[in-house]
Amino acid sequence: MRYIDTLQCKEEYKPVHQYTFFDDNYQVTVPAEELFAYRQGKLMQIAMPSVSADDREWLMTGLTPGQFDAIFQDKSA
């Protein structure tokens, strides 16, 4: 299960139809047509081109950009 499936969201219609997914630490807004494409089975990377890679990662795993960097930083440098 993707993190996006566990989140609360707020649907907005103005100025455009979009959904804002959020938890206590982070939030991401996704245009309605991109969320629809994802829900229809497209890969998130293809379905949500306007959403940054960092924000898509959070929607998939729940890791914020800072948490992702802390986990996967190059320790040999």
Backbone torsions as a table, in degrees:
resi	resn	phi	psi	omega
1	MET	NA	133.8	177.4
2	ARG	-78.8	151.4	179.3
3	TYR	-58.6	-36.2	-179.9
4	ILE	-54.8	-31.0	-178.3
5	ASP	-75.7	-9.1	-180.0
6	THR	-105.2	-6.9	-171.3
7	LEU	-88.3	153.2	167.7
8	GLN	-77.7	155.0	175.3
9	CYS	-146.4	157.8	177.7
10	LYS	-119.1	125.7	179.0
11	GLU	-94.4	132.3	179.3
12	GLU	-126.0	145.7	179.4
13	TYR	-111.4	-17.3	-177.9
14	LYS	-126.8	136.1	4.0
15	PRO	-76.7	-20.6	176.1
16	VAL	-135.8	163.1	178.2
17	HIS	-77.5	118.2	-177.6
18	GLN	-152.5	165.4	178.2
19	TYR	-125.0	135.0	175.9
20	THR	-111.8	116.3	177.3
21	PHE	-94.5	141.7	-175.1
22	PHE	-153.7	156.5	166.3
23	ASP	-135.1	-163.2	-176.5
24	ASP	-69.5	-19.0	-172.5
25	ASN	-117.4	-14.1	-168.8
26	TYR	-156.5	157.4	173.8
27	GLN	-149.9	151.3	-179.6
28	VAL	-139.8	135.1	176.7
29	THR	-105.1	132.5	-176.8
30	VAL	-124.8	128.5	175.2
31	PRO	-59.9	143.0	-175.6
32	ALA	-56.6	-41.9	-177.4
33	GLU	-67.0	-29.6	177.6
34	GLU	-75.0	-39.5	175.9
35	LEU	-63.4	-40.4	177.8
36	PHE	-60.1	-45.7	179.4
37	ALA	-60.3	-41.2	177.8
38	TYR	-64.1	-45.6	-179.6
39	ARG	-65.8	-21.8	177.5
40	GLN	-85.3	-1.0	172.9
41	GLY	113.7	-2.5	177.0
42	LYS	-70.5	149.5	174.0
43	LEU	-60.6	143.2	-177.1
44	MET	-57.4	-37.1	-179.2
45	GLN	-64.0	-31.3	-179.9
46	ILE	-88.6	-40.1	-176.0
47	ALA	-70.5	-29.1	-173.7
48	MET	-121.4	65.4	-177.3
49	PRO	-67.8	-22.4	-179.4
50	SER	-84.6	-8.3	-179.9
51	VAL	-94.2	131.6	-177.0
52	SER	-64.3	159.4	178.0
53	ALA	-59.9	-40.1	177.7
54	ASP	-61.2	-43.4	-179.1
55	ASP	-70.2	-37.0	175.8
56	ARG	-64.5	-39.3	177.5
57	GLU	-59.5	-43.6	178.4
58	TRP	-62.4	-43.1	179.2
59	LEU	-62.8	-31.6	-179.2
60	MET	-83.3	-41.0	-169.6
61	THR	-119.1	-19.4	-175.2
62	GLY	87.3	2.6	178.9
63	LEU	-87.9	123.4	174.1
64	THR	-72.1	164.1	178.9
65	PRO	-55.1	-41.3	179.0
66	GLY	-64.5	-41.2	178.4
67	GLN	-66.2	-41.7	178.6
68	PHE	-60.7	-46.8	179.4
69	ASP	-61.9	-39.8	-179.9
70	ALA	-64.8	-36.8	-179.4
71	ILE	-75.3	-42.0	-170.9
72	PHE	-107.5	17.2	178.2
73	GLN	-65.8	151.0	179.8
74	ASP	-75.7	106.8	-176.8
75	LYS	-81.4	-8.6	-179.3
76	SER	-86.1	-11.8	-176.7
77	ALA	-78.1	NA	NA
